Amino acid sequence: MTDSTLQVLHALLADPTRERYGLELSKSSGIAHGTMYGILVRLEDWGWLENRLDYLPDRATPPRRYYRLTSDGAVRARATVEQAEQRATRGRRRGSPLLGKKAGYAT
């Protein structure tokens, strides 16, 4: 699990039932949109995310894809983030400068 994926999961867990589009997630997680979409596809492949297209009234604007954690995905995301935080805490206690760093997401 990469730090970038953990940041996206943390952003999604802020409100697990809310739908968000990719650019919004990119801004809230601090992950570049080019990186964001690869992460979202991977999370979908794992069954952690679902998406839907929203066709805007302005036909010149492409549809917006909204993402939301599945119920199973929310459980797994929470567990994954908690495990990463525990590893970081253990690393800080051991005094490791690398292992003790926060994964880069807000708490």
C-alpha positions in Angstrom: 0.0 0.0 0.0 1.6 3.2 -1.1 1.5 6.5 0.8 -0.5 8.0 -2.1 -3.1 5.3 -1.8 -3.3 5.8 2.0 -3.9 9.5 1.4 -6.7 8.8 -1.0 -8.3 6.3 1.5 -8.0 8.8 4.2 -9.8 11.4 2.1 -12.5 8.9 1.2 -13.0 7.9 4.9 -13.6 11.5 5.9 -17.2 10.8 4.7 -17.4 7.2 3.4 -20.9 7.4 2.0 -20.4 10.6 0.1 -19.8 10.6 -3.6 -16.8 12.6 -4.8 -15.4 13.1 -8.3 -11.7 12.6 -9.0 -10.6 16.3 -9.0 -12.3 16.8 -5.7 -10.5 13.8 -4.3 -7.2 15.0 -5.8 -7.6 18.3 -4.0 -8.6 16.9 -0.6 -5.9 14.2 -0.6 -3.1 16.4 -2.1 -2.5 13.7 -4.8 -1.9 14.9 -8.4 -4.9 14.0 -10.6 -2.6 12.0 -12.9 -1.7 9.7 -10.0 -5.3 9.8 -8.6 -7.0 8.0 -11.4 -4.6 5.1 -11.3 -5.3 4.7 -7.6 -9.1 5.0 -8.1 -9.0 2.3 -10.8 -7.0 0.0 -8.5 -9.4 0.5 -5.6 -12.3 -0.2 -8.0 -10.6 -3.4 -9.2 -10.3 -4.5 -5.5 -14.0 -3.9 -5.0 -13.4 -1.0 -2.5 -15.0 1.7 -4.7 -18.0 2.0 -6.9 -18.6 4.8 -9.4 -21.3 6.4 -11.5 -21.4 8.8 -14.3 -23.3 12.1 -14.0 -24.2 13.6 -17.3 -24.3 17.4 -16.9 -27.0 19.4 -18.6 -24.4 21.2 -20.7 -23.7 18.7 -23.5 -20.3 20.4 -24.2 -19.1 19.3 -20.8 -18.1 15.7 -20.5 -19.8 13.6 -17.8 -18.4 13.6 -14.4 -17.5 10.3 -12.7 -18.3 10.1 -9.0 -16.6 7.6 -6.6 -17.8 6.2 -3.3 -16.5 3.5 -1.0 -18.5 0.3 -1.0 -19.5 -0.9 2.5 -16.8 -3.6 2.3 -14.3 -1.1 1.0 -15.0 1.3 3.9 -14.3 -1.5 6.4 -11.1 -2.5 4.5 -9.9 1.1 4.0 -10.4 1.8 7.7 -8.4 -1.3 8.7 -5.6 -0.5 6.2 -5.3 3.1 7.4 -5.3 2.0 11.1 -2.6 -0.6 10.3 -0.4 2.0 8.6 -0.8 4.4 11.5 0.1 1.7 14.0 3.3 0.8 11.9 4.2 4.5 11.9 3.7 4.8 15.7 5.9 1.7 16.3 8.5 3.2 14.0 8.5 6.4 15.9 8.9 4.6 19.2 12.0 2.7 17.8 13.4 6.0 16.7 13.5 5.2 13.0 13.5 8.4 11.0 11.9 6.7 8.0 9.5 4.3 9.6 8.3 7.0 12.0 7.1 9.4 9.4 3.4 10.0 9.0 2.0 8.7 5.8 1.2 12.2 4.7 -2.5 12.3 5.4 -4.3 14.4 8.0 -5.7 12.7 11.1 
